[in-house]
Amino acid sequence: MSDHDGSSRRAAPLDEVSKAIIEQLQQDGRRPYAKIGQAVGLSEAAVRQRVQRLIDSGVMQIVAVTDPIELGFARQAMIGVTVEGPLEPVADELAAMEEIEYVVITAGGFDILAEAVCESDQHLLEVLSSRIRAIPGVRGTETFVYLQLRKQTYSWGVR
């Protein structure tokens, strides 16, 4: 397993109870531990302990998902980046940018995909021109501006 900072960290294989806890939290991240315990056959304290272990090991995180437009960020875009040389330093610089919410190293037409959340077209232009294209190793970018969000889900479950 790879952590968000690029370091490797191995988590123990998940048992069926941990998977059931994750599924409960994917349905409702605010579900009380007592209710989760009833569903999975554990005490509230045992669920609390398992959840903390899952968070500490990097298996999951519990966050609030917001609508960027409602928070004043009118421009979202996926940016495909082609790189000359090592990919990791470029990915790390992108990940350090406040406007970049998501970074993955990929195979295919782009070496890296980065999702930007900006206040305006001008803000996005500044991020692209003055910051991303100035990173050593960046050979080119292609920007895909989001026009309408049709689906966003984090409930893919566990296997």
Biotite code that builds the C-alpha atoms (Angstrom):
import biotite.structure as struc

atoms = struc.array([
    struc.Atom([0.000, 0.000, 0.000], chain_id="A", res_id=1, res_name="MET", atom_name="CA", element="C"),
    struc.Atom([1.277, 3.472, -0.762], chain_id="A", res_id=2, res_name="SER", atom_name="CA", element="C"),
    struc.Atom([0.639, 6.400, 1.531], chain_id="A", res_id=3, res_name="ASP", atom_name="CA", element="C"),
    struc.Atom([-0.325, 9.853, 0.227], chain_id="A", res_id=4, res_name="HIS", atom_name="CA", element="C"),
    struc.Atom([3.241, 11.070, 0.764], chain_id="A", res_id=5, res_name="ASP", atom_name="CA", element="C"),
    struc.Atom([4.596, 8.331, -1.505], chain_id="A", res_id=6, res_name="GLY", atom_name="CA", element="C"),
    struc.Atom([6.011, 6.166, 1.275], chain_id="A", res_id=7, res_name="SER", atom_name="CA", element="C"),
    struc.Atom([5.110, 2.500, 1.383], chain_id="A", res_id=8, res_name="SER", atom_name="CA", element="C"),
    struc.Atom([3.224, 1.122, 4.320], chain_id="A", res_id=9, res_name="ARG", atom_name="CA", element="C"),
    struc.Atom([1.814, -2.407, 4.594], chain_id="A", res_id=10, res_name="ARG", atom_name="CA", element="C"),
    struc.Atom([-1.517, -2.905, 6.279], chain_id="A", res_id=11, res_name="ALA", atom_name="CA", element="C"),
    struc.Atom([-2.589, -6.260, 7.641], chain_id="A", res_id=12, res_name="ALA", atom_name="CA", element="C"),
    struc.Atom([-5.191, -8.013, 5.499], chain_id="A", res_id=13, res_name="PRO", atom_name="CA", element="C"),
    struc.Atom([-8.706, -6.941, 6.438], chain_id="A", res_id=14, res_name="LEU", atom_name="CA", element="C"),
    struc.Atom([-10.974, -9.439, 8.140], chain_id="A", res_id=15, res_name="ASP", atom_name="CA", element="C"),
    struc.Atom([-14.699, -9.583, 7.424], chain_id="A", res_id=16, res_name="GLU", atom_name="CA", element="C"),
    struc.Atom([-15.584, -7.503, 10.510], chain_id="A", res_id=17, res_name="VAL", atom_name="CA", element="C"),
    struc.Atom([-13.259, -4.657, 9.483], chain_id="A", res_id=18, res_name="SER", atom_name="CA", element="C"),
    struc.Atom([-14.710, -4.760, 5.975], chain_id="A", res_id=19, res_name="LYS", atom_name="CA", element="C"),
    struc.Atom([-18.240, -4.577, 7.414], chain_id="A", res_id=20, res_name="ALA", atom_name="CA", element="C"),
    struc.Atom([-17.247, -1.566, 9.549], chain_id="A", res_id=21, res_name="ILE", atom_name="CA", element="C"),
    struc.Atom([-15.837, 0.190, 6.474], chain_id="A", res_id=22, res_name="ILE", atom_name="CA", element="C"),
    struc.Atom([-19.036, -0.493, 4.533], chain_id="A", res_id=23, res_name="GLU", atom_name="CA", element="C"),
    struc.Atom([-21.128, 0.931, 7.382], chain_id="A", res_id=24, res_name="GLN", atom_name="CA", element="C"),
    struc.Atom([-19.028, 4.119, 7.392], chain_id="A", res_id=25, res_name="LEU", atom_name="CA", element="C"),
    struc.Atom([-19.158, 4.417, 3.592], chain_id="A", res_id=26, res_name="GLN", atom_name="CA", element="C"),
    struc.Atom([-22.943, 4.505, 3.863], chain_id="A", res_id=27, res_name="GLN", atom_name="CA", element="C"),
    struc.Atom([-22.804, 7.172, 6.582], chain_id="A", res_id=28, res_name="ASP", atom_name="CA", element="C"),
    struc.Atom([-19.512, 8.528, 7.896], chain_id="A", res_id=29, res_name="GLY", atom_name="CA", element="C"),
    struc.Atom([-21.326, 9.876, 10.987], chain_id="A", res_id=30, res_name="ARG", atom_name="CA", element="C"),
    struc.Atom([-22.999, 6.581, 11.921], chain_id="A", res_id=31, res_name="ARG", atom_name="CA", element="C"),
    struc.Atom([-22.617, 6.060, 15.698], chain_id="A", res_id=32, res_name="PRO", atom_name="CA", element="C"),
    struc.Atom([-20.176, 3.358, 16.791], chain_id="A", res_id=33, res_name="TYR", atom_name="CA", element="C"),
    struc.Atom([-22.914, 1.726, 18.876], chain_id="A", res_id=34, res_name="ALA", atom_name="CA", element="C"),
    struc.Atom([-25.089, 1.300, 15.778], chain_id="A", res_id=35, res_name="LYS", atom_name="CA", element="C"),
    struc.Atom([-22.145, -0.044, 13.766], chain_id="A", res_id=36, res_name="ILE", atom_name="CA", element="C"),
    struc.Atom([-21.416, -2.451, 16.626], chain_id="A", res_id=37, res_name="GLY", atom_name="CA", element="C"),
    struc.Atom([-24.966, -3.794, 16.484], chain_id="A", res_id=38, res_name="GLN", atom_name="CA", element="C"),
    struc.Atom([-24.627, -4.376, 12.739], chain_id="A", res_id=39, res_name="ALA", atom_name="CA", element="C"),
    struc.Atom([-21.251, -6.149, 12.926], chain_id="A", res_id=40, res_name="VAL", atom_name="CA", element="C"),
    struc.Atom([-21.550, -7.916, 16.304], chain_id="A", res_id=41, res_name="GLY", atom_name="CA", element="C"),
    struc.Atom([-19.038, -5.894, 18.339], chain_id="A", res_id=42, res_name="LEU", atom_name="CA", element="C"),
    struc.Atom([-19.235, -3.547, 21.305], chain_id="A", res_id=43, res_name="SER", atom_name="CA", element="C"),
    struc.Atom([-19.077, 0.204, 20.761], chain_id="A", res_id=44, res_name="GLU", atom_name="CA", element="C"),
    struc.Atom([-15.577, 0.266, 22.303], chain_id="A", res_id=45, res_name="ALA", atom_name="CA", element="C"),
    struc.Atom([-14.354, -2.519, 20.003], chain_id="A", res_id=46, res_name="ALA", atom_name="CA", element="C"),
    struc.Atom([-15.687, -0.661, 16.942], chain_id="A", res_id=47, res_name="VAL", atom_name="CA", element="C"),
    struc.Atom([-14.020, 2.558, 18.099], chain_id="A", res_id=48, res_name="ARG", atom_name="CA", element="C"),
    struc.Atom([-10.706, 0.696, 18.476], chain_id="A", res_id=49, res_name="GLN", atom_name="CA", element="C"),
    struc.Atom([-11.014, -0.968, 15.048], chain_id="A", res_id=50, res_name="ARG", atom_name="CA", element="C"),
    struc.Atom([-11.881, 2.324, 13.352], chain_id="A", res_id=51, res_name="VAL", atom_name="CA", element="C"),
    struc.Atom([-8.851, 3.996, 14.935], chain_id="A", res_id=52, res_name="GLN", atom_name="CA", element="C"),
    struc.Atom([-6.582, 1.151, 13.745], chain_id="A", res_id=53, res_name="ARG", atom_name="CA", element="C"),
    struc.Atom([-7.996, 1.440, 10.214], chain_id="A", res_id=54, res_name="LEU", atom_name="CA", element="C"),
    struc.Atom([-7.325, 5.179, 10.221], chain_id="A", res_id=55, res_name="ILE", atom_name="CA", element="C"),
    struc.Atom([-3.847, 4.864, 11.777], chain_id="A", res_id=56, res_name="ASP", atom_name="CA", element="C"),
    struc.Atom([-2.812, 2.203, 9.251], chain_id="A", res_id=57, res_name="SER", atom_name="CA", element="C"),
    struc.Atom([-3.955, 4.348, 6.306], chain_id="A", res_id=58, res_name="GLY", atom_name="CA", element="C"),
    struc.Atom([-6.634, 1.885, 5.175], chain_id="A", res_id=59, res_name="VAL", atom_name="CA", element="C"),
    struc.Atom([-9.301, 4.586, 5.402], chain_id="A", res_id=60, res_name="MET", atom_name="CA", element="C"),
    struc.Atom([-9.969, 8.150, 6.373], chain_id="A", res_id=61, res_name="GLN", atom_name="CA", element="C"),
    struc.Atom([-13.166, 9.852, 7.415], chain_id="A", res_id=62, res_name="ILE", atom_name="CA", element="C"),
    struc.Atom([-13.693, 13.225, 5.752], chain_id="A", res_id=63, res_name="VAL", atom_name="CA", element="C"),
    struc.Atom([-16.456, 15.633, 4.792], chain_id="A", res_id=64, res_name="ALA", atom_name="CA", element="C"),
    struc.Atom([-17.021, 15.767, 1.031], chain_id="A", res_id=65, res_name="VAL", atom_name="CA", element="C"),
    struc.Atom([-17.998, 19.255, -0.088], chain_id="A", res_id=66, res_name="THR", atom_name="CA", element="C"),
    struc.Atom([-19.271, 20.861, -3.260], chain_id="A", res_id=67, res_name="ASP", atom_name="CA", element="C"),
    struc.Atom([-16.447, 23.198, -4.344], chain_id="A", res_id=68, res_name="PRO", atom_name="CA", element="C"),
    struc.Atom([-18.822, 25.499, -6.252], chain_id="A", res_id=69, res_name="ILE", atom_name="CA", element="C"),
    struc.Atom([-20.869, 26.127, -3.100], chain_id="A", res_id=70, res_name="GLU", atom_name="CA", element="C"),
    struc.Atom([-17.641, 27.058, -1.293], chain_id="A", res_id=71, res_name="LEU", atom_name="CA", element="C"),
    struc.Atom([-16.625, 29.662, -3.894], chain_id="A", res_id=72, res_name="GLY", atom_name="CA", element="C"),
    struc.Atom([-14.408, 27.510, -6.124], chain_id="A", res_id=73, res_name="PHE", atom_name="CA", element="C"),
    struc.Atom([-16.016, 28.016, -9.523], chain_id="A", res_id=74, res_name="ALA", atom_name="CA", element="C"),
    struc.Atom([-13.440, 26.214, -11.644], chain_id="A", res_id=75, res_name="ARG", atom_name="CA", element="C"),
    struc.Atom([-12.442, 22.556, -11.406], chain_id="A", res_id=76, res_name="GLN", atom_name="CA", element="C"),
    struc.Atom([-10.221, 20.788, -13.906], chain_id="A", res_id=77, res_name="ALA", atom_name="CA", element="C"),
    struc.Atom([-8.294, 17.588, -14.436], chain_id="A", res_id=78, res_name="MET", atom_name="CA", element="C"),
    struc.Atom([-4.796, 18.308, -15.713], chain_id="A", res_id=79, res_name="ILE", atom_name="CA", element="C"),
    struc.Atom([-2.870, 15.704, -17.661], chain_id="A", res_id=80, res_name="GLY", atom_name="CA", element="C"),
    struc.Atom([0.871, 16.221, -17.231], chain_id="A", res_id=81, res_name="VAL", atom_name="CA", element="C"),
    struc.Atom([3.663, 14.778, -19.375], chain_id="A", res_id=82, res_name="THR", atom_name="CA", element="C"),
    struc.Atom([7.045, 14.576, -17.713], chain_id="A", res_id=83, res_name="VAL", atom_name="CA", element="C"),
    struc.Atom([10.643, 14.277, -18.789], chain_id="A", res_id=84, res_name="GLU", atom_name="CA", element="C"),
    struc.Atom([12.706, 12.317, -16.292], chain_id="A", res_id=85, res_name="GLY", atom_name="CA", element="C"),
    struc.Atom([11.564, 10.942, -12.913], chain_id="A", res_id=86, res_name="PRO", atom_name="CA", element="C"),
    struc.Atom([7.835, 11.198, -12.231], chain_id="A", res_id=87, res_name="LEU", atom_name="CA", element="C"),
    struc.Atom([7.859, 11.166, -8.422], chain_id="A", res_id=88, res_name="GLU", atom_name="CA", element="C"),
    struc.Atom([9.446, 14.616, -7.861], chain_id="A", res_id=89, res_name="PRO", atom_name="CA", element="C"),
    struc.Atom([6.883, 16.222, -10.178], chain_id="A", res_id=90, res_name="VAL", atom_name="CA", element="C"),
    struc.Atom([4.007, 14.340, -8.523], chain_id="A", res_id=91, res_name="ALA", atom_name="CA", element="C"),
    struc.Atom([5.281, 15.436, -5.096], chain_id="A", res_id=92, res_name="ASP", atom_name="CA", element="C"),
    struc.Atom([5.433, 19.118, -6.153], chain_id="A", res_id=93, res_name="GLU", atom_name="CA", element="C"),
    struc.Atom([1.911, 18.926, -7.548], chain_id="A", res_id=94, res_name="LEU", atom_name="CA", element="C"),
    struc.Atom([0.650, 17.264, -4.363], chain_id="A", res_id=95, res_name="ALA", atom_name="CA", element="C"),
    struc.Atom([2.152, 20.103, -2.302], chain_id="A", res_id=96, res_name="ALA", atom_name="CA", element="C"),
    struc.Atom([0.069, 22.741, -4.118], chain_id="A", res_id=97, res_name="MET", atom_name="CA", element="C"),
    struc.Atom([-2.962, 23.974, -2.200], chain_id="A", res_id=98, res_name="GLU", atom_name="CA", element="C"),
    struc.Atom([-5.155, 24.029, -5.329], chain_id="A", res_id=99, res_name="GLU", atom_name="CA", element="C"),
    struc.Atom([-4.383, 20.422, -6.268], chain_id="A", res_id=100, res_name="ILE", atom_name="CA", element="C"),
    struc.Atom([-6.746, 17.939, -4.626], chain_id="A", res_id=101, res_name="GLU", atom_name="CA", element="C"),
    struc.Atom([-5.788, 14.683, -6.333], chain_id="A", res_id=102, res_name="TYR", atom_name="CA", element="C"),
    struc.Atom([-2.585, 13.390, -7.910], chain_id="A", res_id=103, res_name="VAL", atom_name="CA", element="C"),
    struc.Atom([-1.953, 9.998, -9.525], chain_id="A", res_id=104, res_name="VAL", atom_name="CA", element="C"),
    struc.Atom([0.946, 8.636, -11.541], chain_id="A", res_id=105, res_name="ILE", atom_name="CA", element="C"),
    struc.Atom([-0.549, 6.875, -14.554], chain_id="A", res_id=106, res_name="THR", atom_name="CA", element="C"),
    struc.Atom([0.218, 4.735, -17.568], chain_id="A", res_id=107, res_name="ALA", atom_name="CA", element="C"),
    struc.Atom([-1.005, 5.957, -20.929], chain_id="A", res_id=108, res_name="GLY", atom_name="CA", element="C"),
    struc.Atom([-1.093, 9.312, -22.671], chain_id="A", res_id=109, res_name="GLY", atom_name="CA", element="C"),
    struc.Atom([-0.189, 11.262, -19.528], chain_id="A", res_id=110, res_name="PHE", atom_name="CA", element="C"),
    struc.Atom([2.390, 10.504, -16.878], chain_id="A", res_id=111, res_name="ASP", atom_name="CA", element="C"),
    struc.Atom([0.441, 12.234, -14.107], chain_id="A", res_id=112, res_name="ILE", atom_name="CA", element="C"),
    struc.Atom([-3.161, 13.341, -13.594], chain_id="A", res_id=113, res_name="LEU", atom_name="CA", element="C"),
    struc.Atom([-3.863, 16.163, -11.140], chain_id="A", res_id=114, res_name="ALA", atom_name="CA", element="C"),
    struc.Atom([-7.224, 17.616, -10.172], chain_id="A", res_id=115, res_name="GLU", atom_name="CA", element="C"),
    struc.Atom([-7.288, 21.358, -9.535], chain_id="A", res_id=116, res_name="ALA", atom_name="CA", element="C"),
    struc.Atom([-9.941, 23.307, -7.638], chain_id="A", res_id=117, res_name="VAL", atom_name="CA", element="C"),
    struc.Atom([-9.685, 27.060, -8.309], chain_id="A", res_id=118, res_name="CYS", atom_name="CA", element="C"),
    struc.Atom([-11.673, 30.193, -7.598], chain_id="A", res_id=119, res_name="GLU", atom_name="CA", element="C"),
    struc.Atom([-11.850, 31.318, -11.238], chain_id="A", res_id=120, res_name="SER", atom_name="CA", element="C"),
    struc.Atom([-10.532, 30.810, -14.755], chain_id="A", res_id=121, res_name="ASP", atom_name="CA", element="C"),
    struc.Atom([-7.844, 33.399, -13.987], chain_id="A", res_id=122, res_name="GLN", atom_name="CA", element="C"),
    struc.Atom([-6.803, 31.453, -10.883], chain_id="A", res_id=123, res_name="HIS", atom_name="CA", element="C"),
    struc.Atom([-6.611, 28.210, -12.913], chain_id="A", res_id=124, res_name="LEU", atom_name="CA", element="C"),
    struc.Atom([-4.527, 29.992, -15.577], chain_id="A", res_id=125, res_name="LEU", atom_name="CA", element="C"),
    struc.Atom([-2.099, 31.228, -12.905], chain_id="A", res_id=126, res_name="GLU", atom_name="CA", element="C"),
    struc.Atom([-1.779, 27.716, -11.423], chain_id="A", res_id=127, res_name="VAL", atom_name="CA", element="C"),
    struc.Atom([-1.116, 26.235, -14.874], chain_id="A", res_id=128, res_name="LEU", atom_name="CA", element="C"),
    struc.Atom([1.169, 28.875, -16.339], chain_id="A", res_id=129, res_name="SER", atom_name="CA", element="C"),
    struc.Atom([3.124, 30.136, -13.369], chain_id="A", res_id=130, res_name="SER", atom_name="CA", element="C"),
    struc.Atom([3.308, 27.076, -11.169], chain_id="A", res_id=131, res_name="ARG", atom_name="CA", element="C"),
    struc.Atom([2.682, 23.708, -12.835], chain_id="A", res_id=132, res_name="ILE", atom_name="CA", element="C"),
    struc.Atom([4.538, 24.458, -16.065], chain_id="A", res_id=133, res_name="ARG", atom_name="CA", element="C"),
    struc.Atom([7.409, 25.904, -14.023], chain_id="A", res_id=134, res_name="ALA", atom_name="CA", element="C"),
    struc.Atom([8.065, 22.593, -12.239], chain_id="A", res_id=135, res_name="ILE", atom_name="CA", element="C"),
    struc.Atom([11.349, 21.093, -13.464], chain_id="A", res_id=136, res_name="PRO", atom_name="CA", element="C"),
    struc.Atom([10.626, 18.062, -15.639], chain_id="A", res_id=137, res_name="GLY", atom_name="CA", element="C"),
    struc.Atom([7.151, 19.134, -16.791], chain_id="A", res_id=138, res_name="VAL", atom_name="CA", element="C"),
    struc.Atom([7.168, 18.790, -20.571], chain_id="A", res_id=139, res_name="ARG", atom_name="CA", element="C"),
    struc.Atom([3.524, 19.629, -21.226], chain_id="A", res_id=140, res_name="GLY", atom_name="CA", element="C"),
    struc.Atom([-0.001, 19.785, -19.857], chain_id="A", res_id=141, res_name="THR", atom_name="CA", element="C"),
    struc.Atom([-3.517, 19.293, -21.153], chain_id="A", res_id=142, res_name="GLU", atom_name="CA", element="C"),
    struc.Atom([-6.420, 20.671, -19.143], chain_id="A", res_id=143, res_name="THR", atom_name="CA", element="C"),
    struc.Atom([-9.910, 19.189, -18.991], chain_id="A", res_id=144, res_name="PHE", atom_name="CA", element="C"),
    struc.Atom([-12.272, 21.777, -17.493], chain_id="A", res_id=145, res_name="VAL", atom_name="CA", element="C"),
    struc.Atom([-15.269, 20.341, -15.653], chain_id="A", res_id=146, res_name="TYR", atom_name="CA", element="C"),
    struc.Atom([-18.590, 21.639, -16.989], chain_id="A", res_id=147, res_name="LEU", atom_name="CA", element="C"),
    struc.Atom([-21.018, 19.572, -14.917], chain_id="A", res_id=148, res_name="GLN", atom_name="CA", element="C"),
    struc.Atom([-20.627, 16.931, -12.216], chain_id="A", res_id=149, res_name="LEU", atom_name="CA", element="C"),
    struc.Atom([-22.897, 13.982, -12.987], chain_id="A", res_id=150, res_name="ARG", atom_name="CA", element="C"),
    struc.Atom([-21.643, 11.423, -10.465], chain_id="A", res_id=151, res_name="LYS", atom_name="CA", element="C"),
    struc.Atom([-19.244, 11.315, -7.550], chain_id="A", res_id=152, res_name="GLN", atom_name="CA", element="C"),
    struc.Atom([-19.222, 8.386, -5.175], chain_id="A", res_id=153, res_name="THR", atom_name="CA", element="C"),
    struc.Atom([-16.925, 6.888, -2.588], chain_id="A", res_id=154, res_name="TYR", atom_name="CA", element="C"),
    struc.Atom([-19.045, 3.834, -1.837], chain_id="A", res_id=155, res_name="SER", atom_name="CA", element="C"),
    struc.Atom([-17.266, 1.154, -3.875], chain_id="A", res_id=156, res_name="TRP", atom_name="CA", element="C"),
    struc.Atom([-17.303, -1.171, -0.883], chain_id="A", res_id=157, res_name="GLY", atom_name="CA", element="C"),
    struc.Atom([-14.624, -3.657, 0.067], chain_id="A", res_id=158, res_name="VAL", atom_name="CA", element="C"),
    struc.Atom([-13.686, -7.030, -1.370], chain_id="A", res_id=159, res_name="ARG", atom_name="CA", element="C"),
])
